[in-house]
């Protein structure tokens, strides 16, 4: 029996030649490699999910910065000099001359008294000059200098809607309210106050939006 014959085989199986059986590599190394790859994939997926959550809660700003893009910047607000008119004067700063151009008597005095109760300063009260007497169609005509267009006219028009506007060559700050043939009374004080409030205290402009 050869010394290479396994014991108990009785010489039935014998190893000959110059080749010898090889032992398999231990499986522990393969398991370690697979575990390391799985851990790397799990970390990658976790990092990607975190970036997606940040993108959702920040509106995409974080991902834009991370990718090297430009940050979101607010769009420029409109220039006040072009979008906002100068503040109108208060009623007490406006002197109103009230003239009646209709054949009905007492209208000028009634309108002047009501304007005074609403805070306006009253100047002359009486019949309209010959150039306008019984020649004003509609509710009323507002007459004043060129500066009245963006000031006194806007304020006085809140008290009587439908008034026509006309400028003349006067250099004083007073304005004329010439009552026309369709005039009945000033607008209700509640409506006039709301219109005056909207004129003197406009709503603030919306915040500038962001552009990415």
Steps between C-alpha positions, in 0.01 A plus 500: 500500500630830406542767761265723294221246516238619749463268792210256487487496123683173481706616212193540281554869439850621444636841413749491223675752281623843587158679555361551845157610611460874563314648792216752429547860607307588809164665428542767769692731265223489237240585761705797620528637144125461439418668829728795418336548158152483654594759763636737233177469299289563811700813588464631145124449505473670839698803379286530186180485709631772731570728205148443368349597837712815515391588147132459595514712816720775359331536162798374307740767629736252663529280195555803279787622717650154528503458125687823452198698366414856591306563822143631482490879500194724549382680192556875517211702641347765276649844535289719731553801275315326216240289683390717793322834465566776756274480806178697455418794730263461792146644466583783741779614266260545207293817452187431294286764328150361444290634211149408389457473122143362520166686511431350845582729788682410821715221358832682537442584868386145584801345329740749661361432849539124453857536371583713803367228731726254320809707575544711185575872512228699320567815298241669281141373477242619241372475146734388224664761272326571169747277314368196691150599616252233379773363270647221714359162405536207733562501873767766543810663358823546695712800398852574622862567411726242342629383839147413610489203264718282724390656828176680581304348212572145618387577854189698408394234247462248786204704623318514167555225247452575133641852514680630192842660540628813329808712559531874448772765527453593864809506719319457833448165671121527539265294281144557376216252533240593239179303553348368176149425387511135624619593850281387789732471798850399599579131531402341832761581764570131563588437135697825475702415812587157361613651170706765680665237723592289197652811338703624796598159642552260209586138567876428515662352192557123507845374594730441202494141376812287475639390167732203468 
